Amino acid sequence: MESREYTENDRDALVAVLRLNVPKYFNKRDVTDFQQYLRDCQWDGHIVFLGEEDRVIGCASYYRKSSTGIRLLWMFFAPNAVGHHRIVPTFQEYLRTICARLNVRRSSVTFSLNTTPFVARLMSKIGFAVLETVKDGYGRGYDKVCMEMRQRTRNLSDADVSGP
């Protein structure tokens, strides 16, 4: 799977991919929030994931919270576009890309994100730990799971995050 920087031309394709994830993974109002995010985006990076024939199949974005903190947000893929076995190495590569772009060492970074229970299970396989769960935090039936990954733990050494 390839990735590249987001451009304005990706907006409609990404909104369409997000809509494919409603209501299973996202609330309907998330579509409006995402559109607003794309209009107002002032973050460090927004990456688009590409499938066959350079078709947009997902995205992820981040911003630097502090010298050692990076916040992840808006990560999603088209249903059935990527199996879970491919998301983990893709996400690990994404984390390496962020560190390289921000010129930070993985060994000194803490990544944080908020997500839903389904995605939280996947993120825990990558090394994220649950800090808090807020019932209906994203709306009725959409719990909010706050997670963090500190690169200093044994699972998250550079060797383990280096991918397959």
N, C-alpha and C positions, 0 to 999 in steps of 0.2 A: 504494500500500500504506500502510495506516495503522499506527500504533504507539501503545502506551499502557503505563503502569506495570503490572507484574505484580501480581496479587492471588492469594490462596490458591485462589480458584475456578478458576484457570488450571492448577493443578498436574496434574490427570489428563490434560488435553488436551496439555500440553507433554510429559509422559512418553510419551504415545501417539505424538506427532510424532517424538520421539527414537527410539523403537523402530522406526519406519519407516526410520530411517537405519542400523540395525544389520543385518548386519555390514559393509555397504559402506563407511560412513564412521566408524562408532563401534564399539568393542568392547562385548560384552554387559555387562561389568562397569561400563561408563560409565552405564548406566541406573540402577544402584544408587547410583553416585557422584552422579549428578544429583539423584536423589530426596533424598539426604542433604544436598546443597547447598541444595535448596529448603527443607528443614526448618531448616537452620542459618544461612541467608543473613543476613549482617550487612553486606553491601556497600552501596555508594552507590546502585546502581541495577540493576534487572533489567527489561528492556523486552520486551513481547510484540508480535509482528507479527501483523496481522490481514489476512485475505483477504476474499473475497466473503462477504457476510452476517455480517461480524464474526467469522468462523471463525478460530480460532488456527492459524496456519501456521508459527510459528517464534518464536525468542526470541534475546536477546543480553543479556549482563550485563557489568558493569564495576565496578572499585573504584579509588580513588585511592591510588597507591603513595607519592607524594610531591607536593610542590607543582608539579612539572613532569612527573610520570609517572602514566599511567593504564594499568591492566592490563585487558585485554579477555578474557572467558572465556565459555564456553557459548553459542556462536552456532551456531544450526542452523535449517534450514527443512524443511518437508515436501517430500519428493521431488516434482518437477514442479509445486510450488505457485508457484515463482518462477523464471523463467529467469535465466541469468547476466547477461543484459543489464539486468535490473531489480535484481539484487543490488548491483551496484556503486553506482548512485545511492542506493539504500536505505542501504547501509553508509556512504556519505559523509554522508547526512543524519543517520544515527545518531551519527557522530563529532561533527557540529556540535551535536547535541542534548546529548551528554555534556558538551562544553565549556561550553555555556550553563548546564546544570544545576549544574556545578561552578564556574561563574563564572571560567573560565580562558580565556586567549587561545590560539587554535589555533596561532599562530606560536611559542608557547613550550612546547608539549606534546610529550612523547614517548609514543606508544602502544606497548604490547608485548602479545604474545599467543603462545600455543603452540597448534599445530594439526597437521594431517596434510598429507602432500604434495599431495593433491588440492586442499584448501582453500588451501594455501600458494600454489599457482599463481594462484588468484583474488586472494588478498591482495596478491601482487606487482604485479598490475595496478592496484591502488589506491595502491600506494606503499610497501608493507611490504618490508623486506629480510630475507633469511635470515641469522640470526646463527649458528645451529648446527642440525644434524640429528642426532638420536639414534635409531639403529637400534632398532626394537622398543620405543621409549620409552613407548608406550601399551599394550604387550602384543605378543605374537607377530604379526607382519604389520602392525603399526600404528606406523609411524615417527612420531617427535615432531619437529616443525619449530618452532624458536624464532625468532620474528620481531620486528622493531621498525620503527616508522615515526616519523621525526622530522619535524615539520612545517616545519622550516627549509629543506628541500631544494627545488630548483626545481619538481619535480613536485607538491609538496605545499603550495604557497602557497595562501593563502585563495582565490585566483581558481580554482585547479585543483580544490580540494576543494568548491567551492560547488555542484557538481552540474550537471545538464543545463540 
